[in-house]
């Protein structure tokens, strides 16, 4: 019985033996050298699109059955359909639906530059001081509202 107790005691002390080493010295928190402060980089220039306002304006002006589908809004779009972005910021792809068909338009900040990669390509359709608008070369069945989109986005058509 004594041997049994001695064996159990020795087995219990083995895991504790690893904990009995000398404590490792750590530098005092007050003496640690902190990295030198640095100036934060400037936030990139960006344009905020007033999508909420556009949503309200389209709701009041777009004839039924067409509606602006805010849930389908695509962000950080590289370029319009069959275009490649060369310069400028990414944009938005706005979707309109009549419940059956869908019609996209692309809105990019001023400064967007691209080139067409295939035909049919989206068409540069309008602009204002902040944004440019591209529309598909082939509209969705029943879509005749590009002029209204220009009005809501406060853009003028390009010639």
N, C-alpha and C positions, 0 to 999 in steps of 0.2 A: 504494500500500500504506500509506503514511504517513497519507493521508487516511482510509483505512478504520480504522486504529487510533485516529486522532483522533476520528472519529465514534463509535466504540464507547466510548471513554473518556468522551466528553461525555454519552452516553446513560446510562452507569452512574453518573455523578455527579449526574444530575438527581434521582433518588429520595433521595439522601443530602442534597441541599440543603435539603429540607424538615425534616430532622432537625437542622440546624445552628442552629436558632433558640435564643435565650437560654432558660435553664431558667425555668420558672414558679415563683414563690415560693409555697411551701405553709407554712402555720403549723406550727410545731413541735408534735409530739404532746403534749408536756408543757404547752404554753401554750394548747391548745384548751380552750374553755369547755365543760364537760360539763353536760348538763341536770340540773336540780336533782332530787334523789331525791324520790320520792313514795311514799306508802303504797299498797300493793296493795289493790285492792278486795276486799272480803270475798267468799269463795266463796258462790255461791248455795246456799240450803238445799236439800237433796235427800235422798231416801230411797233406800237401796240395797236392792233386792229380792234375797232369797237364792235365786236361781233354781237354783243348783247343788244346794242342799239340797232344794228342791221336786222337782227332777228325781229325786234318789235316793229321796225319799219316795213319789212317784208310782210309780216302778219297783217298789217293794216292796208297794204297796197296790192299785193299779189292776188290776181283773180283766181277763184276756185276753179278747178280742184288743186292747182299748184300751190305748194308751200315750201318754205325754206326748211330743209332738214338739218337742224343744228346738231342732232345726234350723229350725223354722218360726216360732220366737219373733219377735214384732214389738215393736220398742221405739219410744219417743217417739210413741205413739199419742195422737191428739188427744182422742178420745172413743169411747165404745162405739157399736155399730151404731145408726144413726138418732138420735144425740144430737149436740149441739153443746156444746163446752166453754165455760163462762162464766168460771170461775175455777179455780185450782189447777194442779198440775203435770200433765204428760202421764203416760201409763201404759204398760202392757204388754198385749199380746194373746197369751195362751197358747193353743196348739192341742193338741187331743187327736185321735188317729186310731185307727181299727181296721183300717187298710189300705185301706179303701174310702171310708168317710165321715170327715169332719172336724168337730170341734166346738170352737168358740172360747169363751173366757172372757176378760174384761177385768179387769185389776187396776190400780187407781189409788191414789196416795197419799191419805191422809186430807186433806180440804180440797178434793177435786175437787167442782166444782159444774157441772151441765150442765142442759140442757133437751132434751126430745125434739123431733125435727124431723119425724118420720114414724112410721107404724105399719106393721108391728110394730117396736117398739123393744126394745132390750135392757132387762133388768129389774135393778134394784138388788137384790142377792141376799144379801150378807153384808158384815161388817166386823169389824175389830179395832182396836187402837190405832194401827196404822200404815197399813193399807190398806182399801180398799173393793172389793167384787167385783160385777161385772155379768155376767149370763148372757143368752144369746139367748132371745127369747120362744119360739122354736121350736127344740127340741133336734135334734141330728143323729139320724138313724135308729139306734135301739139305744142311745142315750146315756141313762143313768139314774144318773149318778154325781156330780151337783152336790153332794150331801151329803158325799161323799168329798173333793171339792175344798175345801169349807169346812173339813173336818177337817185336811187336809194344810196348808192355808194358815193354820190356827189362827184361824179366823174363826167368828163366831156368825151365824146367819141373822137377817135383818131381818124384821119382821112386816109 
